[in-house]
Amino acid sequence: MLKLHLLVTPLRILLVLAFVFLVVMQVFSVPGDIGHDLQQAPEAAHLLVPMLVVTELEILCFQVVIVCTWRLLTMVKRDRIFSEASLVWVNVIVWTFVAAWLLLLGLAGYLTAVIYVTPELRDPGIPIVLFGMVLLGAVFVLLVAVLRALLRQATALRTEMEAVI
């Protein structure tokens, strides 16, 4: 267990840095970049505004996951990770990933539809990349759901062992 505790502190430092990075992206970079693009090409607002909204919501999803991960790391340090309380945080992570994936799916569908009805935008590469992102996102969501099921099983086994002892 000592080695696990040695990993928690650096991970927390990286989580803080990631959270700060995401806040900077959310507040300054993404709105500024898309705002600049809107000034340069106001006719592209039907593409840029949905991208702004979805990107901001996706960043918010990652921030929620960081907070939940922080809480789970606290439980790891206290050797309470195999408890029902940890499953609450894991459930929030799973449902946040589902929401992020649905946002990505919706944006990909919208952008693909717009690309196919706009002759000057037709580029097969963009829908292929969007499909790949949605596919990889689905794999990630399902992987996290499987890990959640494993945590649930481990929690049940630990509870049974503690009852026996």
RAQUIHU-V196823 format. One record per pair of residues at least 24 apart in sequence whose C-alpha atoms are under 6 Angstrom apart, sorted by the first residue. I is the first residue (numbers start at 1). J is the second residue. D is the distance in whole Angstrom. If there is no record, write none. Layout:
I:J:D, I:J:D
//
This chain:
26:56:6, 58:100:6, 61:96:6, 65:93:5, 82:155:5, 83:155:6, 97:141:6, 101:137:6, 105:134:6
//
